[in-house]
Amino acid sequence: MNLIASAAPDSVLAEAVEEARAALLQEVSADQVGAHRSWFSDEAGALTHVFACTHPGYVGWHWAVTIARAPGAERVTVDEVVLLPGDGAIVAPAWVPYKDRLQPGDMSPGDLLPVTDDDPRLVPTYLLGDESSDDVGDDARAQVKSVAADLGLGRVRTLSIEGRDLAAQRWHDGSGGPDAPIAKSAPDQCWSCGFLVRLAGPLSSMFGVCANGNANDDGRVVTYDHGCGAHSEVKLARTQQPLVIPDHVFDSYSPELERF
Ligand code: SF4
């Protein structure tokens, strides 16, 4: 909040500092109220007086007491008393809606996470192509569902181009992509690895699934230019080979035997 006073629309309100303080002291104890800092007015007939807040838990906050006066009236009335954060106040982070806060791994067994009808990542499987779901009424949705079921397509909706691009970008930027530390130090890339299972469809040009049970990425989507040290064609250099241990030899020599 800007604590510089704006132009006074009403000098009576601007001078009513003690009335505002008295209203404030009805709400909070005097040890939480500091000096009068300023006033501001956003509309005619109303004005807000600002007082410092001395509560140790609210550093940088201030009290705002809004008072008003009807045209021609002498009496000042109190509208509200609130505690507001100043520029240096510690405040809670901005609210992020529940569905935007979810991260992979947040769901627990039994949790349900329905998508909305207008989720841009999905489009009707049949008939409506990439059209926005906004243009589709409930009847059309019901028809699509019924036709899809009649034709045995199974799925009512599939990934939209936007949904596919989002997934591709996420996978590329994630731990199965080319910039993962394990890929940067890998001797070879997934495209040439015998453990890579290829995908079908448009994503197959960039991604596959790792099927090496000894690799960190087993069962995960990887980019062709990802890689790891468990690549199927990795060979150890001679100096990295394990030492060849010769067969055991039974040593029959002993001082007792030497006497014979
Ligand atoms: S074993 Fe390594 S190189 Fe081979 S597919 Fe899996 S992640 Fe890629």
Boltz pocket constraint, residues with backbone or C-beta under 6 A from the ligand:
constraints:
  - pocket:
      binder: B
      contacts: [[A, 188], [A, 189], [A, 190], [A, 193], [A, 194], [A, 195], [A, 196], [A, 209], [A, 210], [A, 211], [A, 212], [A, 215], [A, 217], [A, 218], [A, 222], [A, 226], [A, 227], [A, 228], [A, 229], [A, 230], [A, 231], [A, 232]]
      max_distance: 6.0
